[in-house]
Amino acid sequence: MGQEDIRREFKSIEEAFDSLPQKEREHCIRVSHYAEEIFLLACAADIYSDDVSVRVRLKLDQREAVADGARYMNIGKALVPELYHNIRPDFSPEEIALYRKHTTDGVKLVQSLLSEKMSSNPQALNIISEAIESHHEHWKGNGYPEGIKEGEIPIIARIMAIANALDKAASQKHSERPFEYAIEQLCSGSGTLYDPLLVNIVSESKGKLKKVFNKYINQSKAIPVIKPLISRTASRPFSLWYRPIAELKKNRTIAYEADMRFADKEKKWIPYSEVEHIIKREAMEHELGLYFITELGDMLRRLDACQIPAAYIVYTPPGGWLNQKGLSKELISLLNDIGTRPQRLCINLNQQMWEGKNKTTQENLKAMADFGTLIMLSGLTLNSVTADELKEYGVAQLRFGPEIGPRLDDKETTDYLSGLCGAGLTLLADGLEKKRHIALLNKNKIFYATSLVIGDYQTEDSLIESELALMDA
């Protein structure tokens, strides 16, 4: 394709860039940020003092050109059918050659679309061209399109090769620590694929590059993997599902609520209430409750790996679980073993569990609370229990539904709630949105958090994917 043909197809470089698939554009933007950081590190390190051709390129005033070179490194794919944007093992030699043309085609494209615009800065245009043409060259000479090696490869292209490889490795589903895995992959290619001096700089300054990874983690092609704390087999007939809890005052997700789900004979997921009689008959509450705590630990680690904020997860255990002797010791030991901070687990008691409590329940809850675990009571009948009694059981949070709103006109109710707040308890009012009700809470100095449970329960993977999508919106 000649320059006139290119100009007819694309009026500007940005139009050509925008024609690439979204994932490709996102990849190039991330590489641009990695490349810029590596370029700055190379400038500061002054490790090529004897190489004039390198010193000419490693000047801070070329920083923008380096970033543009990375941004447009795959621009040549705009001239290639999308089928050939990514190489596949089943490609024929002709198809491999077509895929590799994106390097040389990319140079033609930028020369055609940018030569006039950058006529006053030919060095910047050369940097962009070098980045595009040679970012697939390998240190030992087995790259493309020219098969040049070592010092023959322009320094800008060497930087691009590392930035490109770093993002590809860190964006795939490889390990519990994707960025660290990517650094390991770079180091393994040092001296064969990549300039060893640059790899050394990257390895020593990975903290700065990790910030780029963190900034764009929500664009990752796959959710970061964690080494599971528990065995997750396809035949496992139970799992936790989740939904977000938003803080309405701050308009953000603050926590997640877990719900026990079980697979029936038709492999449909049903709630705990439908199998509770079976669980009790088989005396499975104890083991099942502890198992789900471990699964919660996995979920928290995955949320952290994806940088999805989560103060805690609310978990309503099986009925009768809290009435077992020695449970608190087992729970504390388990949380220590799986590395879950107790403050990130919120044990929720519903009205039925509260009414069925006994001395053992009190001992367990108090020990858990003293360890740092949050204890929540939901659906409390108003005026039915004192603040002192709640504290004896370690309860720190009371959760009410929107039905509490109309009760706020009753002075006895507001006095009761005000007394609970005065005793240091936190009130959560789910879905309390009417301004009049909120005004009554404020008037009576009832300190509260208006929260809203969002949507239906989802599987662990579905929830993480939807939360990442929201972060990216």
N, C-alpha and C positions, 0 to 999 in steps of 0.2 A: 504494500500500500504506500503510495507516494504522499508527499506533504500536502498536495492539493486535496487528495482523497481524505486525508486525516482531517483537514480543516472543514471539509464538507460534512464529515460525520460528527465532529466535535468542535464547537465554537470556542471552548475554553478548556483549560486543564481540569478545572473543577467539574465541568460537565462530564469529562471522561472519567474522573474519579468517582463521581456520583453514579455512574453507570455500573460500577462494580457491585457485587452482592454485598449486603449489609455486613455479613461476617468478615468479608475480605476488607472492607473499609475499617471496621473496628480493629482488626488485626494490624493494619498499617498504621493507624493512629497510635496504638499502644507501642508498636515498634519505634515510631517517631520519638516517643517520650523516652524509651530505653536508649535509643541511639544518641539522643541529645545528652543524656546523663553520662553515657560512656565517653562521648566526645569531650565533655568537660573534664572528666577524670583523666583522660589521656593528655589533654592540654596541661593540666596541673602537674601531672607526673613527670613530664619532660624526659621521657625514656627513649626518645628517638633523636637525640641531639646530633648524632652523626649522619642522619639521613635528611638531606636537604629537601627531597621531594615530599617527605612526610611533614617536615617542619612548616613548609609552605601551606599545607592544608590544616594543620592544627593551630589555627588562630581563632581566638574567641569571636572575632567579627564574622566568622563563617558559621556561627551556631545556627542561625535561621536556615541557611542553605542545607545544613546537615539534617535538620528536622524535616525540611521539605523533601530531601532525597529519600528519607525513610517513608514518608507519607506516600510518595509516588513510586516506591520501588516496584510495585506490582501493577503499575498503570498500564503496562503493555497487555495485560489480560483483558483490557477493554477491547482489544482488537482480535481476541481469540474467543471462539465459542466457549460458553461456560462449562461445557463437558470437559474441557481441557484446562480448567483453572487449577486443578489439583491433580498431581500425578497419581496414577494407580498402578498396582503391580501387574495388571493384565494389559497395560498399554503395549502396542506394537512399537517397533523402533521408529516408525513414521509418526506415531502419536506422541512418543516421548520428545521427538524433535519439535513437533508443533507446540507442545507444552513449554519447552525451553525457549521458544521464540519470544516469550513475554519479556525477556531481558533486552534483546536487541530491538524488538518492536517498541518497547517502552522508551528507549533512547530516541528513536525516530519521532515518537509522539511528543515528548517534551521539547525536543529541538524544534519541531514544527509549531507547537503552541506557545512556547516560552521565549524563543530566540529574540523576537522583537521586543517583548516586554522586558527582557533582562539584558538587552544590548549594552547597557551601561555597567553591567556587573557580570562579565563573561566567566569570571572565576566561580561565581556561585552556580551558574548554569553547568559548568564542568563538574562541580561537586555533585550536583543532582544527577547528572548523566552517569558519573562513575558509580554512584550508589545503585542506580537502576541496573546498569549493565553487568556489574561484577559482584553483586552480593551473593551469588551462588558459587563463586570460585572458592576452592579449598586450599588450605595452606600447603598441602603436599602436591597440588597440581592436578587433582582428579575431579575438579569441578567443571563448570561451564559458564559462559559459552566459549571461552578461549583456552581453558585449561592452563592458565598461568598459575604461578606458585609464589609463595613466600613474599619477598619484597617487591615482586612484579605486580602484586595485587594492590591497587590503590588503598591507602589507609582508610579512606571513608568507606570503601566496600568491605574492608575487614571489620570495621565497626558495625556495619549493617548486618553482616553475616552473624555476628554474635547477638545483636539485638533481635534479629529475626528468629534465631534458634532459641533464644531465651524465652521469648513470648510463646512460641509454639509449644515448647516443653511445659511451661508454666500454665498454659491454658488447657491442657489435656487432662484427662482423668487418669492419673498415674499413681498417686500415692497420697498418704496422709498430709504431706507437706509439699504441695506442688512447686512452690518457688525454690525451696531447698533442693528438690529433685532436679529442677532445671539447672541450677548451679552445678550440681554433680555431673549432669550430662555435658555441660560446657567443659568442665575440667577434664572429663574423659576424652574430649575431642581436641584438647590443647596440643598443638604441635602437629596435628594431622589434618583437622578440619579448620582450626582457628589459630590466629596469631597468639602464640603463648604469652607474649608480653601483655596483650590486651586481656586475655583470660585471667592472668594473675591480678591485674588491676580490678577487674570485675569481682573476682573472688574476695579480694581484700576489702572492697567497698560495697559489698552486697546489701548493706543496710540502706544505702541511698536508693538502690534499684528496687529494693523490696517496697519502697513507698509507691513506686509506679505500679507494681503488682497489686498492692492494696487498693490503690485508687480505682483500678479497673477490674477488680475481682468479680464484680457482678456481671461482667461480660464474658466470663469464662465459659468455654464450650461445654464444660461439665462441672457439676458440683464437686468440690474437693473431696477426696476419699479419706475416710479415717479407718484405722485398723479397728474393726468392730470389737466391742467388749463382749458381745454375745454372738452366738451362732444364729445366722439368719438364713433359714432354708425356705425354699418355696412351699414346702409342705407344712410349715409352722402355722397352726390354726389360730393364732392370736397375735395382736399387734396394737400399738398405740396410734391413734389418729389425733390430729392437732387442728386448732384454729387460733387465730391471733386475738389478743386482747389489746384494744387501743385505749390510750388516755385521751379523752375528748378535749381536755383543756389544752393539751400540747399537740394534739392531732398527730399522734405517732403511736406505733406499736410499742408496748412496754413489756409484754409477756405473752406466753402461749398457754393454752389450756389443753390438757391431754385427755383422751377418752379411750377406755379399753374397748377393743373390738375383737370379735371372734368370727371365724369362718364357719358357716353352716355346711350341710351336706352338698348344697348347690354352689359352694364357694362364694356365697354372698356374705359380706361383712355385716354383722349385727351387733348391737350394743350389749354391754354387760348385763343389763337388766333382763334380757331374754335368756341368758344362760346362768343367771345367778343361782338358781335352784340346783343346777348340776354342779357348779363349783362348790357349793356348800355341802352337797351330798357326798362329793368325793374328797371333802376337806382339803381343797386346793388353795384356799385363800392365802395362806402363809407364803408358799413358794411362788405363787403367781404374783403376789404383791411385790416381793423382792425382785423377781425377774423384771417386772415393769420399771422398777427404779433403775436397774441397769440399762434398760432400753432408753430411759430418759437421759442417762449419762451420755449415751451415744448421740442422742439428738442435740444435746447442748454442745457437744464437741463439734458436731457438723455445723451448727449455727455459728459457732465461733470461727470455724474454718472459712465460712462464707462471709464473715464479718456482718452477720445479721444481728442487730441488737436484741438481746433477750435478757431481761433482769432475772427472770425465773420462769419455771413451768409449773402450772397448777395441776396437781394430780389428785384425783379422788380414788383412793384405794378400794379394794374389795371390802364389802361389809364384813365386820368382825375382825378384820386384819389388825386393827389397833388394839384389840382386846387380848392379844396373846403375850404371855409373859416373856420378857427378855427381848422383845422385838426391837426396842430402841437401841440396844447394844449391837444387834445384828445390822440395823440400818446404818448406824454410825460407822461401824467397821466396813460396811459395803461402800459407803460414800468415800471413805478414805482410800479404799482399794481402787476404786474406779476414777479417783481424782476429781470428783464433783464437789464443788464448794457447797456447804449446806444451805447457804443463803439463796442458792439458785433453785432449790426445791421447795415448793409450797404444797404442803399436805392439806387438802381440803376435806372438811367434814360436812356432810349434808345433815339435814334435820334428823333423819332416821338414825344416822350414826351417832349424833349427839345424844339422842334419847336413849340409845342402847349402850352408852358408855358405862364404865365401871372403874374401880380403883386402879386396875391394871392399865386401862386407857389413859387415866390421868398420869400415871407414872411414865408411860411411854411418851405421851405428848410433851410432858414437862421436860423430860430428858432430851427429846429432839429439839425443843425450843431452846434449851440451854446450850445445845451444841451449835445452834445458829439456823436450824431449819425453820422456815416460816410456817405458821399454823393458821389456817383460815377456816372460818365457820360461815357456811352459806345457808340462806333461807331461814335464819333465826326468827322465831316468833317474838315479836317485839314485847318488851317488858317482862320477858320470861326468865331472864338470867341477869345476874349482877356483873358489873365489871370485875369485881374481885374473884367471882367464880370462874369467869373466862380466863383471867390471868393464872388461876391455879392450874388450868389445863394448858397453859402456854399459848393460848389464842392471842394473836397479834392483829389479825385482820377480820373484819366482818363484812360480808358481801350481801348486798340486797339487790333485788330486781327492781324493775320500773314500778312495780305495784306499791312500792313505799311512797311514791310521790303524793297520792291523795291523802296519805296518813300524816303528812307534814303539816296539815292544817290543825292537827290535834296537839295542844300544848303538852300533854303528857308524853306524847311520842317525841317531840322535839327536845323536851327536858331529858328524856331517857337517852337519846342519841348524844346530846350535848355532854351528859355525864360520862358516857363511854369514851368520847373524844378526850374529855378532861383527864381520864384515867390512862391516856396514852394509846388507846386502840385506834387503828386506822379503819376508816369506813370506805368501802367501795360501793358505788351506786351504779349498777349496770343499766345503761340505756336511759339514764335520767337526763332528759334533754329539755324539758319544759322550763322556760325562764322563771316562771313563778315558783316552781319547786326549788330551783337552784337558789333563788332569792331568799326563800324561807330558810334554807340551810345556812346561807351566809348571815342572815339576820340573827339567827340563834347561835352563831359562832360554832357551827358544827363543821369541823374540818373534814373534808372528804375528797375523794378522787372520783370523777365521773368516768366510768369505763364503758366500753362497748365491745361485746364479743362479735367478731366479724365473720359472717358467712358460715358455711357448714364445715364440719370436720373433714380433713383431708389426710391422705397418707403422708408419711414423712417426706418422701421425695416430692410429691405434688406441692406441699406447703413451701418447701425450700425454693422450688422453682418459681412459684408465684411470688414469693417475697423478693427474690432476686429480680424478677421482672418489674416489680414495683419500685425497687431501688434504682433501676435503670431508666424508669419513665421520666 
